[in-house]
Amino acid sequence: MIIACGEALIDMVPGKIPGEKGCRDIYEPCPGGSPYNTAIAAGRILGTEQGVPRTAFLSRLSRDFFGDLLADNLERNHVSTALSVRSGDNTALAFVKLEAGKEPAYIFYIRGTADRGLAPSDIPPSLPPGTDCILFGSISLTMEPSAATIENFILRESSREDGPVISHDPNVRPVMIENREAYVRRFESWVRSSGIVKISSADFEFIYPGAGLEKSMEKILSLGPRLLAVTLGKDGALALLRTSGGGLIRVNAPAVDLPVADTIGAGDTFHGALLAWLEMNGRMSRNALAGITEGELREALCFANKAASIVCSRKGANPPTLKEIEELRP
């Protein structure tokens, strides 16, 4: 099982509808949040085993109608909500601005919201049997008390000798970060607890400004993760794997050429698809991860790129199913 931990919110996605005086701007409410999107992506790919979802979501979900929308969407896409707590607080909102050729921009309304209030008492004392991976990241790590709660949860599980693989995606939203230096110090502590780090070139520009891609990747690997996957937008993705023998495997994979509607959820879908591939192919354990071959790593990267390319061809964070990925020819 893969457990996604972090924020769940409503993305208010811009659009247009015809009116008496031409088209009018509107905002459409869509389920979102980086770990939430990643859970949906993994859930659609992994499905269920003997009727039991192979993906779960750990967070606080509101009891308002947006919270119902988030919970129903998880269940409908084979993601268990058994580890999520329902709260009387409102659901967080994220208004999205889209501009051609640019990363989406966000404004967050998160004061007093359900996911921000994730507390230590919401974390189960032990994880369900068969938990192979925990993924975490994004704005849930910029808000208290959720940040400290998730941080301590990850430290607990990463310190277990037989613990799950930990996968981190910072998915940086600068508007949520008041002190960049303090954030970077904390980010590096999260990386030290992670076996996998998925990061974008845009994240690197914020975290290590002016360092360049190669030096930034070297810095991340020096902190200890086994696998580093970097998304490069239209240039696809690359991955670096430290093998059990101390060597380094480097693999590049191109993006699939599909029409782009928007890039909302692209990195989240890539992350979910990458983790799902590892889970499906028996590589989602600390020992198995170290034994991945160059061919397997390339296959995993191409699989994740295909999933991300498909979601970019659709409006909003709408990840593909396993069948859709398998049917797409690069």
C-alpha positions in Angstrom: 0.0 0.0 0.0 1.0 3.6 -0.7 -0.1 6.2 1.8 -0.2 9.9 0.8 0.0 12.4 3.6 -0.7 16.1 3.4 -3.2 18.7 2.2 -6.5 18.2 0.5 -8.1 21.4 -0.9 -10.3 22.8 -3.6 -8.5 24.2 -6.7 -10.6 27.1 -8.1 -9.6 26.7 -11.8 -10.2 29.5 -14.2 -12.4 29.1 -17.2 -14.8 31.0 -19.5 -18.5 30.6 -20.3 -20.5 32.4 -23.0 -22.7 35.4 -21.9 -24.8 38.1 -23.4 -21.7 40.4 -23.8 -19.2 37.8 -24.8 -17.4 35.2 -22.7 -17.3 35.6 -18.9 -14.6 34.5 -16.5 -15.5 31.8 -14.0 -13.8 29.6 -11.5 -14.6 25.9 -11.3 -14.1 24.1 -8.0 -11.9 21.0 -8.5 -10.5 18.5 -5.9 -6.8 19.2 -5.4 -3.7 19.5 -3.2 -0.4 18.0 -4.2 -0.4 14.9 -2.0 -4.1 14.5 -2.7 -3.5 14.6 -6.5 -0.7 12.1 -6.1 -3.0 9.7 -4.2 -5.6 10.0 -7.0 -2.9 9.3 -9.6 -1.6 6.2 -7.7 -5.1 5.0 -6.9 -6.3 5.1 -10.5 -3.2 3.1 -11.6 -3.0 0.6 -8.8 -6.8 0.0 -8.3 -7.7 -2.6 -5.7 -6.5 -6.0 -4.6 -9.3 -8.4 -3.5 -11.5 -5.4 -3.2 -9.1 -3.4 -0.9 -7.6 -0.2 -2.2 -3.8 -0.2 -2.7 -3.6 3.5 -1.9 -4.7 5.5 1.1 -4.9 9.1 2.1 -3.9 10.4 5.6 -5.1 13.9 6.4 -8.0 15.9 7.9 -11.0 16.4 5.6 -13.8 18.9 6.4 -17.4 17.8 7.0 -18.5 20.6 4.7 -19.8 19.8 1.2 -16.3 20.5 -0.3 -14.9 17.9 2.2 -17.6 15.5 1.0 -16.5 16.1 -2.6 -12.8 15.4 -1.7 -13.7 12.2 0.2 -16.1 10.9 -2.4 -13.5 11.5 -5.1 -10.9 9.5 -3.2 -13.2 6.5 -2.7 -14.3 6.6 -6.3 -10.7 6.4 -7.4 -9.7 3.5 -5.3 -8.1 5.5 -2.5 -9.0 4.6 1.1 -10.1 7.3 3.5 -9.8 5.1 6.6 -6.7 7.0 7.7 -8.4 10.4 7.3 -10.2 12.3 10.1 -13.3 14.4 9.4 -13.3 17.9 10.9 -15.7 20.7 11.5 -13.3 23.2 10.0 -13.7 24.5 6.5 -11.9 23.1 3.4 -8.9 25.1 2.1 -9.2 26.9 -1.2 -6.6 27.6 -3.8 -7.3 30.0 -6.6 -5.2 29.2 -9.7 -3.9 31.7 -12.4 -2.9 30.1 -15.7 -0.6 31.8 -18.3 0.8 30.2 -21.4 4.4 29.0 -21.0 4.4 29.6 -17.2 4.0 27.5 -14.1 0.5 27.9 -12.6 0.3 30.7 -9.9 -1.7 30.2 -6.7 -3.4 32.1 -4.0 -4.3 30.0 -0.9 -7.1 30.5 1.6 -6.0 28.2 4.5 -6.5 30.0 7.8 -8.3 27.7 10.2 -8.9 25.0 7.6 -9.3 21.3 8.2 -6.0 20.0 6.7 -3.9 22.7 8.4 -5.1 21.4 11.8 -3.7 17.9 11.4 -2.5 17.0 14.9 -0.4 14.2 16.4 -3.6 12.5 17.7 -4.7 12.1 14.1 -1.7 9.9 13.3 -2.3 6.2 13.8 0.1 4.6 16.3 1.0 1.9 13.7 0.4 1.6 9.9 -1.8 -1.0 8.2 0.0 -4.2 7.2 1.5 -4.1 3.8 2.3 -0.3 3.9 5.2 -0.1 1.4 5.5 3.7 0.9 4.6 7.0 2.5 4.6 10.2 0.3 4.5 13.7 1.7 5.2 17.3 0.8 4.0 20.6 -0.5 2.1 23.3 1.4 1.2 21.0 4.3 4.8 21.4 5.4 4.5 25.2 5.5 1.6 25.3 7.9 1.4 24.6 11.6 0.5 22.3 13.3 0.3 20.1 10.2 4.0 20.6 9.3 5.3 19.4 12.7 2.8 16.6 12.8 3.8 15.2 9.4 7.5 15.8 10.1 7.4 13.8 13.3 5.4 11.1 11.6 8.0 10.8 8.8 10.8 10.7 11.3 9.1 7.9 13.2 8.6 5.8 10.1 12.0 6.5 8.5 13.8 5.4 11.7 12.2 2.0 11.7 14.6 -0.6 10.4 11.8 -2.4 8.5 9.9 0.8 7.7 8.3 1.9 4.4 10.0 3.8 1.6 9.6 7.5 2.2 9.0 9.7 -0.8 9.2 13.5 -0.7 8.0 16.1 -3.2 8.5 19.7 -2.0 6.2 21.1 -4.7 7.3 24.5 -3.6 4.8 27.3 -3.4 6.8 30.5 -2.6 3.7 32.5 -1.6 3.4 30.1 1.4 7.0 30.5 2.6 7.9 33.5 4.8 11.6 32.6 5.4 13.4 30.9 2.5 16.5 30.0 4.5 14.6 28.4 7.3 12.4 26.5 4.8 15.5 25.2 3.0 17.1 23.9 6.3 13.9 22.1 7.1 13.6 20.8 3.5 17.0 19.2 3.8 16.0 17.5 7.0 13.0 16.0 5.1 15.3 14.8 2.3 17.6 13.1 4.8 14.6 11.0 6.0 13.5 10.1 2.4 14.5 7.2 0.1 13.0 9.0 -2.9 12.9 12.6 -3.8 10.8 13.9 -6.6 11.5 17.5 -7.5 11.0 20.0 -10.4 13.5 22.3 -12.0 11.3 25.2 -10.7 11.6 23.9 -7.2 15.4 23.9 -7.6 15.4 27.5 -8.7 13.7 28.5 -5.4 15.6 26.2 -3.1 19.1 26.6 -4.5 18.9 29.8 -6.6 21.8 30.2 -9.1 23.3 26.8 -8.3 22.3 25.1 -11.6 20.7 21.7 -12.2 23.8 19.6 -11.8 25.0 21.1 -8.5 21.5 21.1 -7.1 21.1 17.4 -7.9 24.5 16.7 -6.3 23.5 18.5 -3.2 20.2 16.4 -2.9 22.0 13.1 -3.4 24.6 14.1 -0.8 21.8 14.2 1.8 21.2 10.5 1.4 18.1 9.6 -0.7 18.4 6.5 -2.9 16.5 7.8 -5.9 16.2 11.4 -7.2 13.6 12.1 -10.0 13.6 15.6 -11.6 10.8 16.8 -13.8 11.9 19.3 -16.5 8.6 20.4 -18.1 8.6 20.0 -21.8 12.1 18.4 -21.7 10.8 15.4 -19.8 12.5 14.0 -16.7 15.7 12.5 -15.5 16.5 10.2 -12.6 19.6 9.4 -10.6 19.8 6.2 -8.5 22.5 5.3 -6.0 23.0 1.6 -6.3 23.7 -0.8 -3.5 27.3 -1.1 -4.8 27.9 2.6 -4.5 27.5 3.3 -8.2 25.2 5.9 -9.8 22.7 5.2 -12.6 21.5 8.2 -14.6 18.5 8.0 -17.0 16.7 10.6 -19.1 13.2 10.2 -20.6 11.4 12.6 -23.0 7.9 14.0 -22.5 5.2 12.6 -24.8 4.1 15.1 -27.4 0.4 15.8 -26.6 -1.6 19.0 -26.8 -1.3 20.9 -23.5 -4.5 22.2 -21.9 -2.8 23.2 -18.7 -0.1 21.8 -16.3 -2.2 21.6 -13.1 -1.3 18.3 -11.3 1.5 17.3 -13.8 4.2 16.9 -11.2 1.8 15.2 -8.8 0.7 12.7 -11.4 4.3 12.0 -12.4 5.1 11.3 -8.7 2.1 9.0 -8.3 2.8 7.1 -11.5 6.4 6.6 -10.6 5.5 5.2 -7.2 2.8 3.1 -8.7 5.3 1.6 -11.2 7.7 0.7 -8.3 4.8 -0.8 -6.4 3.5 -2.9 -9.3 7.0 -4.1 -10.2 8.1 -5.3 -6.8 10.6 -2.5 -6.3 8.9 -0.6 -3.4 11.1 -1.5 -0.5 14.4 -0.1 0.7 16.4 -3.1 -0.4 14.5 -3.6 -3.7 14.9 0.1 -4.6 18.7 -0.2 -4.4 18.7 -3.1 -6.9 16.8 -1.3 -9.7 18.6 -1.8 -13.1 19.1 1.0 -15.6 16.5 -0.5 -17.9 13.9 -0.7 -15.1 14.6 2.9 -14.1 14.2 4.1 -17.7 10.9 2.1 -17.9 9.6 3.7 -14.7 10.6 7.2 -15.9 8.9 6.7 -19.3 5.7 5.4 -17.5 5.6 8.5 -15.2 6.2 10.8 -18.2 3.4 9.3 -20.1 1.0 9.8 -17.2 2.1 13.4 -16.7 1.7 14.2 -20.5 -1.8 12.8 -20.4 -2.8 14.9 -17.4 -1.4 18.0 -19.2 -3.7 17.3 -22.1 -6.7 17.7 -19.8 -8.1 20.6 -17.8 -7.2 20.4 -14.2 -5.7 17.6 -12.2 -7.3 14.6 -13.9 -4.8 11.7 -13.8 -5.0 8.8 -16.3 -5.8 5.2 -15.6 -3.4 2.4 -16.0 -5.1 1.4 -19.3 -4.8 4.9 -20.7 -1.1 5.0 -19.9 -0.5 1.6 -21.4 -2.4 2.5 -24.6 -0.4 5.7 -25.2 2.4 5.3 -27.7 5.3 7.7 -27.3 
